[in-house]
Amino acid sequence: MFESPDFPKSLEESVFDSWLEKGRSSKIPYAYILIVWDELEANYFPVYVEGRSQLNDYESFGASSNRQTVVAAYDLYSESRMI
């Protein structure tokens, strides 16, 4: 998943599925997962957020450094892509 010239490493679907499950089973009521690419680490990592407003907040402030880019955001339960 997500392999492109901007993100040269592919994200394994099994890892993505485990991140979805982790977000769903959390005691914190997360609603969304953001997939973030870290240029320095050359790897993806998940960011869980509770509300839709936090999607934009993270894009604007959380990943504002040159080293992190929000690749996609998904609803944890419907698995529909938000970004």
C-alpha angles and dihedrals in degrees: 000000000000097000110156139129088276093050107031096182122074122228112229112237091226090058090049091050091050090052090052091051092047091053093048094049096047118116087227108081098242116179102180141035124208119204108215128191115213110203095196094051092036089221144103125245135180127244116193121207132184101214141031093244089063090061090067093038092057093046090051101040113006097055097030093115119096091244100060129058129180104233099180144339126216137189104245095221107036092031089219115152114248100181 
